[in-house]
């Protein structure tokens, strides 16, 4: 299973940008509680997924990762996805399941990416077993002439087309994971590449000790800013924090995520090389229950 924790060394461009607290003209998003989204990079019957499935309340999102999206999404995976989707979250909805697909910072061949997408969405029984796609290792920079942005915009539209062809009433969810603040071209109205962006993926020590860059989005003029103006329903940003030392730190991580504009978060004491392959020591229920008190 591949893990995609991002190091600060990759942020060479970001280190050159000024940090600002809010976008010019940004309006505050409506008050909304924090929800838990879990990357589960394990096999379909792994104890981690069984624990996530039994948690009360359930996580709002669970990412499934069959061999980075390239192992067949067979009956065992479909059954686990269906069981997870039957669970109820603290907000009263059902858990949404996403299929993991890697993109190699907009360099992976589009046809290969779409083959992985279809692996999840096009099944023998003609039913949807997932609610959308989690695109990993996504670019954070627009690229020349917005080429990187348009790469992901095309992928989002392809997911929408496939989902709606199978179930016109389905509300698909697309997530992009640059693992750090993303250029605001990716959220431009009419060109938005995802519903939600993972704008932090790193350790608790970095999250609370200077590794936060100052916002969920950036541009070369405004620097880093909150992204609230792109976040009308409070679901645009997701923070993933690993190597969290204890339950007190869990609470700090979730409180901090909400204060920094995240609508989704996940904190775990699991560590590299794959911090998404075991349940947190405090259990999923403790995490989802605490998150429900925030906001």
DAFEN-V64935 format. One record per pair of residues at least 24 apart in sequence whose C-alpha atoms are under 8 Angstrom apart, sorted by the first residue. I is the first residue (numbers start at 1). J is the second residue. D is the distance in whole Angstrom. If there is no record, write none. Layout:
# DAFEN-V64935
i=(I | I)
j=(J | J)
d=(D | D)
This chain:
# DAFEN-V64935
i=(1 | 1 | 1 | 1 | 1 | 1 | 1 | 2 | 2 | 2 | 2 | 3 | 3 | 3 | 3 | 3 | 4 | 4 | 5 | 5 | 5 | 5 | 6 | 6 | 6 | 6 | 7 | 8 | 14 | 17 | 17 | 17 | 18 | 18 | 18 | 19 | 19 | 19 | 19 | 19 | 19 | 19 | 20 | 20 | 20 | 20 | 20 | 20 | 21 | 21 | 21 | 21 | 21 | 22 | 22 | 22 | 22 | 22 | 22 | 23 | 23 | 23 | 23 | 23 | 23 | 24 | 25 | 26 | 26 | 26 | 27 | 27 | 28 | 28 | 29 | 29 | 29 | 29 | 29 | 29 | 30 | 30 | 30 | 31 | 31 | 32 | 32 | 32 | 32 | 33 | 33 | 33 | 33 | 33 | 33 | 33 | 34 | 34 | 34 | 34 | 34 | 34 | 34 | 34 | 34 | 34 | 35 | 35 | 35 | 35 | 35 | 35 | 35 | 35 | 35 | 36 | 36 | 36 | 36 | 36 | 36 | 36 | 36 | 37 | 37 | 37 | 37 | 37 | 37 | 37 | 38 | 38 | 38 | 39 | 39 | 39 | 40 | 40 | 40 | 40 | 40 | 41 | 41 | 41 | 41 | 42 | 42 | 42 | 44 | 44 | 44 | 45 | 47 | 47 | 48 | 48 | 48 | 51 | 51 | 51 | 52 | 52 | 52 | 53 | 53 | 53 | 55 | 55 | 56 | 56 | 56 | 56 | 56 | 56 | 57 | 57 | 57 | 57 | 57 | 57 | 58 | 58 | 58 | 58 | 58 | 58 | 58 | 58 | 59 | 59 | 59 | 59 | 60 | 60 | 60 | 60 | 60 | 60 | 61 | 61 | 61 | 61 | 62 | 62 | 62 | 62 | 63 | 63 | 63 | 63 | 63 | 64 | 64 | 64 | 64 | 65 | 65 | 65 | 66 | 68 | 68 | 68 | 69 | 69 | 69 | 69 | 69 | 69 | 69 | 69 | 70 | 70 | 72 | 73 | 73 | 78 | 81 | 81 | 82 | 82 | 90 | 90 | 90 | 91 | 96 | 96 | 97 | 97 | 97 | 97 | 98 | 98 | 98 | 98 | 98 | 98 | 99 | 99 | 99 | 99 | 100 | 100 | 100 | 100 | 101 | 101 | 101 | 101 | 102 | 102 | 102 | 102 | 103 | 103 | 103 | 103 | 104 | 104 | 104 | 104 | 105 | 105 | 105 | 106 | 106 | 106 | 106 | 106 | 114 | 114 | 117 | 121 | 121 | 126 | 127 | 127 | 128 | 128 | 128 | 131 | 131 | 131 | 131 | 132 | 132 | 132 | 132 | 132 | 133 | 133 | 133 | 133 | 134 | 134 | 134 | 134 | 135 | 135 | 135 | 135 | 136 | 136 | 136 | 137 | 137 | 137 | 138 | 138 | 138 | 139 | 140 | 140 | 140 | 140 | 140 | 141 | 141 | 142 | 142 | 142 | 146 | 149 | 149 | 149 | 150 | 150 | 152 | 153 | 153 | 153 | 153 | 154 | 155 | 156 | 156 | 180 | 181 | 181 | 181 | 181 | 181 | 181 | 182 | 182 | 182 | 183 | 183 | 183 | 184 | 184 | 184 | 187 | 195 | 195 | 196 | 196 | 196 | 196 | 197 | 197 | 197 | 198 | 198 | 198 | 198 | 199 | 199 | 199 | 200 | 200 | 200 | 200 | 201 | 201 | 201 | 201 | 202 | 202 | 202 | 203 | 203 | 203 | 203 | 204 | 204 | 204 | 204 | 204 | 204 | 205 | 205 | 207 | 207 | 208 | 215 | 216 | 216 | 226 | 226 | 227 | 228 | 234 | 234 | 234 | 235 | 235 | 235 | 236 | 236 | 237 | 237 | 237 | 237 | 238 | 238 | 238 | 238 | 239 | 239 | 239 | 240 | 240 | 240 | 241 | 241 | 241 | 241 | 242 | 242 | 242 | 242 | 242 | 242 | 243 | 243 | 243 | 243 | 243 | 244 | 244 | 244 | 245 | 247 | 250 | 251 | 254 | 255 | 258 | 258)
j=(41 | 42 | 65 | 66 | 67 | 68 | 274 | 41 | 67 | 68 | 274 | 41 | 273 | 274 | 275 | 276 | 136 | 137 | 179 | 201 | 202 | 272 | 179 | 180 | 201 | 202 | 202 | 211 | 213 | 220 | 223 | 224 | 222 | 223 | 224 | 213 | 214 | 215 | 222 | 223 | 224 | 225 | 214 | 215 | 222 | 223 | 224 | 225 | 214 | 215 | 224 | 225 | 226 | 215 | 224 | 225 | 226 | 227 | 228 | 222 | 225 | 226 | 227 | 228 | 229 | 222 | 229 | 227 | 228 | 229 | 228 | 229 | 228 | 229 | 228 | 229 | 231 | 232 | 233 | 234 | 232 | 233 | 234 | 234 | 295 | 233 | 234 | 263 | 295 | 258 | 263 | 291 | 292 | 293 | 294 | 295 | 254 | 258 | 262 | 263 | 264 | 265 | 291 | 292 | 294 | 295 | 59 | 60 | 90 | 263 | 264 | 265 | 288 | 291 | 292 | 60 | 61 | 264 | 265 | 266 | 287 | 288 | 291 | 61 | 62 | 63 | 238 | 264 | 265 | 266 | 62 | 63 | 266 | 63 | 64 | 276 | 64 | 65 | 276 | 277 | 278 | 65 | 66 | 276 | 277 | 66 | 276 | 277 | 76 | 77 | 80 | 80 | 278 | 279 | 277 | 278 | 279 | 279 | 283 | 284 | 84 | 279 | 284 | 83 | 84 | 87 | 284 | 285 | 88 | 89 | 284 | 285 | 288 | 289 | 88 | 89 | 90 | 285 | 288 | 289 | 87 | 88 | 89 | 90 | 95 | 284 | 285 | 288 | 89 | 95 | 284 | 288 | 89 | 90 | 93 | 94 | 95 | 96 | 95 | 96 | 97 | 98 | 95 | 96 | 97 | 98 | 97 | 98 | 99 | 100 | 134 | 97 | 98 | 99 | 100 | 99 | 100 | 101 | 100 | 100 | 101 | 102 | 99 | 100 | 101 | 102 | 116 | 117 | 119 | 120 | 116 | 119 | 119 | 119 | 120 | 129 | 129 | 130 | 129 | 130 | 288 | 289 | 292 | 292 | 130 | 131 | 129 | 130 | 131 | 132 | 130 | 131 | 132 | 133 | 134 | 173 | 130 | 132 | 133 | 134 | 133 | 134 | 135 | 136 | 133 | 134 | 135 | 136 | 135 | 136 | 137 | 138 | 135 | 136 | 137 | 138 | 136 | 137 | 138 | 139 | 137 | 138 | 139 | 138 | 139 | 148 | 151 | 152 | 155 | 158 | 159 | 162 | 163 | 166 | 166 | 167 | 163 | 166 | 167 | 170 | 171 | 172 | 173 | 159 | 163 | 172 | 173 | 174 | 159 | 173 | 174 | 175 | 174 | 175 | 176 | 177 | 174 | 175 | 176 | 177 | 176 | 177 | 178 | 177 | 178 | 179 | 176 | 177 | 178 | 178 | 178 | 180 | 181 | 182 | 183 | 182 | 183 | 183 | 185 | 186 | 185 | 185 | 186 | 193 | 191 | 193 | 193 | 191 | 192 | 193 | 194 | 193 | 193 | 193 | 194 | 216 | 213 | 215 | 216 | 217 | 218 | 224 | 216 | 217 | 218 | 217 | 218 | 219 | 217 | 218 | 219 | 230 | 235 | 236 | 235 | 236 | 237 | 238 | 236 | 237 | 238 | 237 | 238 | 239 | 240 | 237 | 238 | 239 | 238 | 239 | 240 | 241 | 239 | 240 | 241 | 242 | 240 | 241 | 242 | 241 | 242 | 243 | 244 | 241 | 242 | 243 | 244 | 245 | 253 | 243 | 244 | 241 | 253 | 253 | 260 | 260 | 261 | 260 | 261 | 261 | 261 | 261 | 262 | 263 | 262 | 263 | 264 | 262 | 263 | 261 | 262 | 263 | 264 | 262 | 263 | 264 | 265 | 264 | 265 | 266 | 265 | 266 | 267 | 265 | 266 | 267 | 268 | 267 | 268 | 269 | 270 | 271 | 275 | 268 | 269 | 270 | 271 | 275 | 268 | 269 | 270 | 269 | 282 | 287 | 290 | 291 | 294 | 294 | 295)
d=(6 | 7 | 7 | 8 | 6 | 6 | 8 | 8 | 8 | 6 | 7 | 8 | 7 | 5 | 7 | 7 | 7 | 7 | 7 | 6 | 6 | 8 | 6 | 8 | 6 | 6 | 7 | 7 | 8 | 7 | 5 | 7 | 7 | 5 | 7 | 7 | 6 | 8 | 8 | 5 | 5 | 7 | 7 | 8 | 7 | 6 | 5 | 5 | 7 | 7 | 7 | 5 | 6 | 8 | 8 | 4 | 5 | 7 | 8 | 7 | 5 | 7 | 7 | 8 | 8 | 8 | 8 | 7 | 6 | 5 | 6 | 5 | 6 | 7 | 6 | 7 | 6 | 5 | 7 | 6 | 7 | 6 | 7 | 8 | 6 | 8 | 6 | 7 | 6 | 8 | 7 | 7 | 6 | 7 | 5 | 4 | 8 | 6 | 7 | 5 | 6 | 7 | 5 | 6 | 6 | 7 | 7 | 6 | 8 | 6 | 5 | 6 | 7 | 6 | 7 | 6 | 7 | 5 | 5 | 6 | 8 | 6 | 7 | 4 | 6 | 8 | 8 | 6 | 6 | 6 | 5 | 6 | 6 | 5 | 7 | 6 | 6 | 7 | 6 | 6 | 8 | 5 | 8 | 6 | 5 | 8 | 8 | 6 | 7 | 5 | 6 | 8 | 8 | 8 | 7 | 5 | 5 | 7 | 8 | 7 | 8 | 8 | 6 | 7 | 5 | 7 | 6 | 5 | 8 | 8 | 8 | 5 | 8 | 8 | 6 | 5 | 5 | 6 | 6 | 7 | 6 | 6 | 5 | 7 | 7 | 8 | 7 | 7 | 6 | 6 | 8 | 6 | 6 | 8 | 8 | 7 | 5 | 6 | 5 | 5 | 6 | 7 | 7 | 6 | 5 | 6 | 6 | 5 | 6 | 6 | 7 | 7 | 6 | 5 | 6 | 6 | 5 | 8 | 8 | 6 | 6 | 7 | 7 | 5 | 5 | 7 | 5 | 8 | 7 | 8 | 6 | 7 | 6 | 6 | 6 | 6 | 6 | 7 | 6 | 8 | 7 | 7 | 6 | 8 | 7 | 6 | 8 | 5 | 5 | 7 | 6 | 6 | 5 | 5 | 6 | 8 | 7 | 6 | 5 | 6 | 6 | 5 | 6 | 7 | 7 | 6 | 5 | 6 | 6 | 5 | 6 | 8 | 7 | 6 | 6 | 6 | 8 | 5 | 7 | 8 | 5 | 5 | 4 | 6 | 6 | 6 | 7 | 8 | 8 | 8 | 7 | 7 | 7 | 7 | 7 | 8 | 8 | 7 | 8 | 8 | 7 | 5 | 6 | 7 | 8 | 5 | 5 | 6 | 8 | 7 | 5 | 6 | 6 | 5 | 6 | 7 | 8 | 6 | 5 | 6 | 6 | 5 | 7 | 6 | 6 | 8 | 6 | 5 | 5 | 6 | 5 | 7 | 7 | 5 | 6 | 7 | 6 | 6 | 6 | 7 | 8 | 7 | 6 | 7 | 8 | 8 | 5 | 6 | 7 | 4 | 8 | 8 | 8 | 6 | 6 | 7 | 7 | 6 | 5 | 5 | 7 | 8 | 7 | 5 | 6 | 5 | 5 | 6 | 6 | 6 | 6 | 7 | 8 | 6 | 6 | 4 | 5 | 7 | 6 | 5 | 6 | 6 | 5 | 6 | 7 | 6 | 6 | 6 | 7 | 5 | 6 | 8 | 6 | 5 | 6 | 8 | 7 | 5 | 6 | 5 | 5 | 5 | 7 | 6 | 6 | 6 | 5 | 8 | 7 | 8 | 8 | 7 | 8 | 8 | 7 | 8 | 8 | 7 | 7 | 8 | 7 | 8 | 7 | 5 | 7 | 5 | 7 | 7 | 7 | 7 | 5 | 6 | 6 | 5 | 6 | 4 | 5 | 7 | 5 | 7 | 6 | 5 | 6 | 8 | 6 | 5 | 7 | 6 | 5 | 6 | 6 | 6 | 6 | 6 | 5 | 6 | 5 | 8 | 6 | 4 | 8 | 6 | 7 | 8 | 7 | 7 | 7 | 8 | 8)
